[in-house]
Amino acid sequence: MSEGRSAGGDSRPEENFPGQALPEGDVHAWYQRGMELLGRGSAAAAAQVLQRASAAEPASRSVREALARAQFDAGRYADAAENFRVIVEASPSDDYAHFGLGLALARTGDRAAAAEHLALAAAMRPDAAHYTEALRSVRATLRAREGAGGSDDGKDDGKDDGKEDTP
């Protein structure tokens, strides 16, 4: 989701949790630390810190979005989808939340639901080429599966198709 690697593999063992104390301070300090870790490609560590911040401030949209991005980048697609879904439910006009939810659902194998959210995101921001490209990709996969006699419920085994999706 964020710039950088799209799956787990934190490269800085000194930044990994558990076993390391959370940053001192308040929710804002946790958020800043989580964003720093996410920016450096340590998605799993960022998700740990941001989970704590989200538990302390569950209504914070920015914390929840950062947590969802970290979960996505750490390969925790179902968790990311759940957090993006909370944002979408609270703010149905949030194009980025629809985009993130669509990508996360695609990675969990629910491509039909993914297409719905990606279509909404693309309609809200027709200038965002990456929204449109993600939608095209999911729709192409759905068509290919239908044409091959696959399941028409839009779900698959959840295995990654190898494409880089980064909102």
Residue pairs with C-beta under 8 A, 6 or more apart in sequence:
1 68
1 69
1 72
1 73
1 80
1 100
1 103
1 165
1 166
1 167
2 38
2 39
2 43
2 69
2 70
2 73
2 166
3 39
3 166
4 39
4 40
4 41
4 43
4 73
5 41
5 43
5 73
6 72
6 73
6 164
6 165
6 166
7 43
7 73
7 74
7 75
8 43
8 44
8 73
8 74
8 75
10 16
10 41
10 42
10 43
10 44
10 45
11 41
11 42
12 40
12 42
12 45
14 20
15 37
15 40
15 42
15 45
16 42
16 44
16 45
17 44
17 45
17 48
17 49
18 48
22 30
22 33
22 49
22 52
23 29
23 30
23 32
23 33
23 49
27 53
27 56
27 57
27 60
27 63
30 49
30 50
30 52
30 53
30 56
31 50
31 53
31 60
31 62
31 63
31 66
33 49
34 46
34 47
34 49
34 50
34 53
34 66
34 67
34 70
35 46
35 66
37 43
37 45
37 46
37 49
37 70
38 46
38 50
38 66
38 69
38 70
38 73
43 70
43 71
43 72
43 73
43 74
44 70
44 74
46 66
46 70
46 73
46 74
47 67
47 70
47 71
47 74
47 76
47 79
50 63
50 66
50 67
50 70
51 67
53 60
53 63
53 67
54 60
54 63
54 64
54 67
54 83
57 63
58 64
61 87
61 90
61 91
64 83
64 86
64 87
65 83
65 84
65 87
65 96
65 97
65 100
67 83
68 79
68 80
68 83
68 84
68 87
68 100
68 104
69 80
69 100
69 167
71 77
71 79
71 80
71 83
72 80
72 100
72 103
72 104
72 107
72 167
77 104
77 105
77 107
77 108
77 158
78 104
78 108
80 100
80 104
81 101
81 104
81 105
81 108
84 97
84 98
84 100
84 101
84 104
85 101
87 94
87 97
87 100
87 101
88 94
88 97
88 98
88 101
88 117
91 97
93 124
95 120
95 121
95 124
95 125
95 128
95 131
96 121
96 167
98 117
98 118
98 120
98 121
98 124
99 117
99 118
99 121
99 128
99 131
99 134
99 167
100 167
101 114
101 117
102 113
102 114
102 115
102 116
102 117
102 118
102 121
102 134
102 135
102 138
103 114
103 118
103 134
103 165
103 167
104 114
105 111
105 113
105 114
105 117
106 114
106 118
106 134
106 138
106 141
106 165
107 158
107 160
107 165
108 158
109 155
109 156
109 157
109 158
109 159
110 154
110 155
111 138
111 141
111 142
111 145
111 154
111 155
111 156
112 142
112 153
112 154
112 155
113 154
114 138
114 154
115 135
115 138
115 139
115 142
115 154
118 131
118 134
118 135
118 138
119 135
121 128
121 131
121 135
122 128
122 131
122 132
122 135
125 131
126 132
130 166
130 167
134 165
137 163
141 156
141 161
142 154
144 150
145 151
145 152
145 156
146 152
150 156
